[in-house]
Amino acid sequence: MTITRKFGGSLDTVALTGAGLTVLGASPMLADWLPPTVLTGGAVVGGGWMGLRALDALFKRPMFKGWKGATISDAPVVNAKLGRQIKDALLLGYAGDTGDPIWINNEDAMRHLYIRGQSGVGKTVAASLMMFQQIQRGGGLLFMDGKIDADNLEMLYRMASWCGREHDLEVINAGDPSKSNTYNPILFGDPDEVSARIIGLIPSTESNAGADYYKQSGNQGITTLVAALQAAQLAYNFIDLTILLMSPKALNYLESQVVSQVSDQHPAALALKIFLDQYRTGKEGVIDMKKLKEVFGGLGGRLYSFGTGKFGEVMNTYSPEVQLHRSIRENKITYIALPTMGKDVAANNFGKMAVGDFRTAVSWIQLLEVKDRPSPPYMGFFDEAGSYVSATWSRLFEQARSAHIMLMPAVQTDANFAAVSDELAEMIEGNTWVKAYFKLGSQGTAESAAEFIGKVKRVARSLSVSDSRSETSTLVQPSPAQSSGDSNGFSYTEREEEQYRVAPDDLKALGKGEAIILYGGDRVYSVKIPRLTFDRAFIDRVGSARINHPRPSHSPSGAYKRGINLFEQIDRFLSSTEREQIDREARD
């Protein structure tokens, strides 16, 4: 990149005059006429000013060569010198063409940040930089890892240890219960909220009236059962709900417990009776097992997969160690690993349920007074978000700001969210203040990003030169003739046209750790992301990630008096044949 510096103006003229007088003062003829102080002052002022002018270009020289020698970055929103720490802002990176640090202040961070780019080009590195700053300033965060990379947990543990906050780390890892805290995402919340998390596992049925009937019946069933359990102050988990949905004996047992704990006139008891009467047959009022399975078999199978195996080891608890609402209030560092490769369906469904639990937690935070909401704002980083979100996820982006929560989803292409629904993709695009584009591997995503970044008016120049020569002769005629001619042309034109500020090909050609950041829709930055690392001595000293287990509690959490413990009585409620059938439905 070639930088030229023009000299001129009143200050440059005065400086040159002073420097010239100094040179003239060195002559013996003028030495007696000019005092030494004038000569010294002229030399210092003139020489100093011209030196600064000459070095100014060097000081403003780009840190990195790139972008075809063009400076595209706007002035930073937060003005800060290199090395300065900003209290209420997070460092995104450094402008590669000017060297300016690019910060996002808390107010804009709560309007959310949307990250796109291929795998392995720096998305998680950029998020790690911001998460480290969040941990440093005492804030809380949720890191939902859609690719369950073991290095991510180790890195998060080192960041927490560096800041003296390793005791704040919580881990939910259904792929490895030995490295996980316990978690029950359906234990807390009113019946409608709990039902919404569970029913969210079922795909949209709006276009299928038959399927929608079963979905709404499932919603009614879950809401009624949870209301009855809460009225009787009986804690429950996934396997308990599975047994209730598949066993008439278990339903009768629940009804008796509700009546004994409250009364048969309690609203929850009446709702349960009305619900069960739909499935009773004959004069004896026996619950029809076949009809029950027809309606709730599929839902019961989904819940069963979370109540058994490694998922069950983590989530079959009445006193979970991790409660997302409490984690937000206490600024905990929560890591959720989703084993999407080995257990694709179950992991994605679990992710949807965890996101639903997070939504409920955010809604509760909104009800708090402003002084009780997270400060600094709570951070939620959702890596590979397209694999585990539902169409209703966009509501988080609309309302999380009022709860002092910032969201950072990261995906590879626009299609990751469009596959869930076009409305979701559009609403996330429209509700994110800062957009970070790393190296893009999709032409469609690159083109839409270039359109979104915008266009500028630039001068397009064209130069054409032509040269021709001709010669003819007629020598065999009675009157011979010969002629020749030369012609040349030169054309130079300029026209003003709109061009992409950052072209799609440029977005596809970004290197690792490079990103184009669109800030607020009107500021663009070409950014280099620094990689956060720790020295070997520190890594050896802190060791591998350790899970913090609080003192075990033998009583259920919250307002529950005891657990319903249906699994311990499973032989009483389900035969071996019925258990095998549920297991098959869960695998399907």
Secondary structure, 3 states (H helix, E strand, C coil): CCCCCCCCCHHHHHHHHHHHHHHHHCCHHHHCCCCHHHHHHHHHHHHHHHHHHHHHHHHCCCCCCCHHHCCCCCCCCCCCCCCCCCCCEEEEEEECCCCCEEEEEHHHHCCCEEEECCCCCCHHHHHHHHHHHHHHCCCCEEEEECCCCHHHHHHHHHHHHHCCCHHHEEEEECCCHHHCCCECCCCCCCHHHHHHHHHCCCCCCCCCHHHHHHHHHHHHHHHHHHHHHHHCCEECCHHHHHHHHHCHHHHHHHHHHHHHHCCCCCHHHHHHHHHHHCCEECCCCEECHHHHHHHHHHHHHHHHHHHCHHHHHHHCCCCCCECHHHHHHCCCEEEEECCCCCCHHHHHHHHHHHHHHHHHHHHHHHCCCHHHCCCCCEEEEEECHHHCCCHHHHHHHHHHHHHCEEEEEEECCCHHHHCCCHHHHHHHHHCCCEEEECCCCCHHHHHHHHHHHCEEEEEEEEEEEEEEEEEEEECCCCCCEEEEEEEEEEEEEEEEEEEECCCHHHHHCCCCCEEEEEECCCEEEEEECCCCCCCHHHHHHHCCCCCCCCCCCCCCCCCCCEECCCHHHHHHHCCHHHHHHHHHHHHC
